[in-house]
Every structure is written in structure tokens, then in C-alpha cells.
Amino acid sequence: MRKNPQRLAWIVLNAAFVSFCLLAILIPLGIRWFILNNTAVQSASVALTSGTVLLTRPEGTLSEAVVETIDNLPEGIRLETDSDSQATIEFKTPDDSMPLGTLQIYGNSDATLLSMRSPRFAPSENPHRFQIWLQRGRMRVSVAVGIDRPIVVILETPHATIQLERPGSYSVEVRDTDSQVAVRDGAATVTAQDRTLILAANERSFVRDGEEPAGVLPSERNLVQNGDFETSLSYGWTTFQNRQEVDESPGEIEVAVHDGRRAVHLNRRGSNWAEVGIRQTINRDVRDVASLKLHLAVWLAFQDLRNCGSLGSECPLIVRLEFTDTAGNAHEWLQGFYYLIATGNSTPARCVTCSPPTGDHLQIPNGVWFFIDTPELTELFATVGNPPATINAITIYASGHNFESFVSEVELLAQD
């Protein structure tokens, strides 16, 4: 080799050229791979809805109680609820600028946020992605609408893997022997024992321990049309505006995307009383249903009257169900929601001019999505003396002087 320096020079020159070519190819490819695949942790927060919720951070063994909103949740955090608890987890993009979805965790649940990742750079075509382990209990998943980049939610349970890839609303429950999934709106893929099942809107299934998915089953019937407000309010709904003074604002009713949900926006500013709302005629026989429950998502943005006014009838959001009992008598059930608390006992907790079975209005948080799931309505309605026979109509409205509210996911679910 030493006797042939030209040969050595050529070897070095060729090696350098090959190295240069490799670097010229690999460095741009490496940079491209990094830009397309690098991720950042999403901005996630948890807010207490009711009861006691315990939070365990991945680096610790001691649990802490959630008493107010906790921001910047890390990956691997665990949440546990007792029998009467609820918590809401909200996911946003890493820069906290855009909502991606929410989880509503109900009582006796144990869930871990395994992964919450979004692409770091705009050229990436990868989806926003979060992965949850649900050991036990029930949760409601809402995937945001109006997001340019796809969103993928993966729910792991002891019995199945459930993947959600479309905007919509989903319910998942894990019991000792099985996992159940219901698609209210959207689509879900359920995988267990190497078998995959695809569920569309208004379909459900379950997976027993060690078995394949049970197949596509009908979900509870939603007696409300266009409750997700995907189409114009002219489909299924009528609107109304009433006011005390004709020269004041009648209020506004519009469908808008608010914090990741398509919702009805009720807004009004004025000095005297007014109300604005939407109404839908249902006229459905419920004498043979085994269960009847109301679900909706509510966001209270503003109110000026404390509680629901001096008569308990002016809430920033009220739901009214009209029904007829088996004896032919007409009734109304009314439920109001508010966040601004009255001092003392001067303001009633319920509508004093309304007839039973109306109950106390609910105080809920201000400026967050709050999920309403009523108790069994057939039992509640039967307290008037006779069981319900027909659900006639549902009305959702805001009443008072100044208010601003949003409502979404309106579902009156009947199970045969």
C-alpha cells in the first residue's frame, strides 16, 4: 500500500465521495423525517364537575384531589372517581389555540391518559392523536369538529381496543366482564381477538372477556332530530324570540362552532326581560320504553341575574319537556342551569310558578362545556301520578335580561 500512494489516494477520494453522497441524501431525509414525525405534547386540563376526583401523576404514588381546574396535564396521568363524581378533560393543540376534544368521566371510573400528541410542524400529515386506558367505569368522548388535521382517539380497555377517527360523540363503558361502546355520531373501529368491527352513527356493540366483538347492535333511539345541529335549524327546530319592550334587542339565535362543537348560540343584551330559544315537536309514544334519559352539552358564557331570577324562571339556559301521561293529562318538566350564585335565601332554587315534576335548578361551571345526563325520566315523570305516554315537545331557551349560552349534543335517548 505504501509503495502505491496513487491507489491509496483513489481509495480515500472514492470513500470521501461515497460519504458525501450518503450525507447529501441522508441529512435531507433525516431532516424531512424529523419535520414530518416529530410531535409535541398537547395542552390538556381537567375540571371537577361534581364529587371527588383523585389524580395521580406518573412520577408519584400519592393521589391529589381535584378541587379546581388543573392545567398542563402530563402524559401518564391517572384519574379515579367515586360513585357520585364527574370530571371533564379537555384536549387542545400544544400551543393551546384550538380544541381537539373532551372526555367526560363518570362515577366509579379509573382512566389513564397514556399519550397526547400532535405534530410539531405544519407540513406533517400525521393526525392529532390521544390514547387512553380505561380500566373501569364510563366515559363520553367528544371529538372536535372544524379541525383541518385528522384526530385519532384510541381507547384501550381490558377487553378491546376502540379507535375513533371522525368528529362525533361516543360512549364507552367498562364493566367486570365486558366493554360496551355506543356511537352517537361518527364512526368507531372495535378490535378484539383479531377481529375488527366498524360501528356507524346510532350503533353499538360490546366485547366480553376473551371473546370477539358481539356484532352491530342498535343503540338507544334518539327522539330528537338534528340534535347535533349539523344542518340548519329549519330541519327539526323552530325558533322564537319574546321580549318585554319592543324597542329593545330581541336576542340572537344562531348555529356556530364553539370550542370544538357545533352548537346553538343564544345571546342577548338588554335592560328588560326577554327570552330566545328553539323548540322541536316530538310526539313519540314512550309507554313501552325501558329507559328514557336526556343528554346535552351546555356552555354558560354570561348571565346578570343571580341564580334564575326572583321567580326561578329566568335562567341563562332552560330545558323544557312537554309530555302527556296515560290518563291524557298534559305536563311539563323544566330544568334550568346557572352559574352566578345568589347571596342569602332571597332567590328561589327552582321555578316557583311551575308545576311538578320540576326540580331545583343546577349550578354548573362558567365558561366550560358541562355535560348533562338526567336520571331516569320515566320514573321522574311518573311522580305526577300516572306514567308518561307521549313526549310531545322539547324546548331549549334562555331567559332574563342579559345572557349568553351554547347548547350541543341534544339527545333524548329511549331504550326499548
Secondary structure, 3 states (H helix, E strand, C coil): CCCCHHHHHHHHHHHHHHHHHHHHHHHHHHHHHHHHHCEEECEEEEEEEECCEEEECCCCCCEEECCCCECCCCCCEEEEECCCCEEEEEEECCCCCCEEEEEEECCCCEEEEEEEEEECCCCCCCCEEEEEEEEEEEEEEEECCCCCCCEEEEEECCCCEEEECCCEEEEEEECCCEEEEEEEECCEEEEECCEEEEECCCEEEEEECCCCECCCEECCEECCCCCCCCCCCCCCCEEEEEECCCCCCCCEEEEEEECCEEEEEEEECCCCCEEEEEEEEEEEECCCCCEEEEEEEEEEEEECCCCCCCCCCCCCEEEEEEEEECCCCEEEEEEEEECCCCCCCCCCCCCCCCCCCCCCCEECCECCCEEEECCCHHHHHHHHCCCEEEEEEEEEEEEECCEEEEEEEEEEEEEC
